[in-house]
Structure formats: C-alpha cells, structure tokens
Amino acid sequence: MQDTRLTRILESSADRLGAWFSNPWRKLSAQIISLLGGFFIGSALAAIAGQAAVWDTQVAAILVALIELINWLMAKTKPRPLGLELINYAKIGFIYCLFLEAFKLGS
C-alpha cells in the first residue's frame, strides 16, 4: 500500500485499538458483548424467519453455511486475531439462542 495520511491514520488507530484490547478485562467485556450480541441477533432472526414460514429452509441453509465458514476460519488460522474471536463468540451466542428457541417451541 502507499504511505498516505489515510493509511497512517488507519494503521495507528488499529494499533491503538489492539493495545486497548490487550487489557484482559476489556477483552473479556468485548467477548461477553459479542456473545450477547449474537444471542440478540439469533432471537431477532428466529422471530423474523418464523413469521414467514416460506423462508425457513433457505434461511437455515444460509445460516449453516455461515456457521461452517466461521468454523473453517477458526480452524485454519492459528494466531487468531481478536476480530475473528469476537465473531466466533457471536456465533456461539447465536447457536445458543437457536437451541433455546427450539426448546421453547418444543421441537
């Protein structure tokens, strides 16, 4: 990349954000927020997809493909960046929400 002001600003802000998340409590809070955010998205998506019963199969196929893509990325990258870890926590919250929704429906 060229050394422009924009790239320097983006690189320095990424470095500062990485240093900010080096604190274990901040990292834990980001992981918990990501987990709860995934739970919220799962709840909203289950409610939206459940209203129109026409889209159930397509939404389920897309979600399974997305979850498998995240699993593949987690297995492929060994020094995992924080962003990928947060996406994985959101995935865990999402799957947990769908299990709870299934128990509520009795299926």
Secondary structure, 3 states (H helix, E strand, C coil): CCCCHHHHHHHHHHHHHHHHCCCHHHHHHHHHHHHHHHHHHHHHHHHHHHHCHHHHHHHHHHHHHHHHHHHHHHHHCCCCCHHHHHHHHHHHHHHHHHHHHHHHHCC
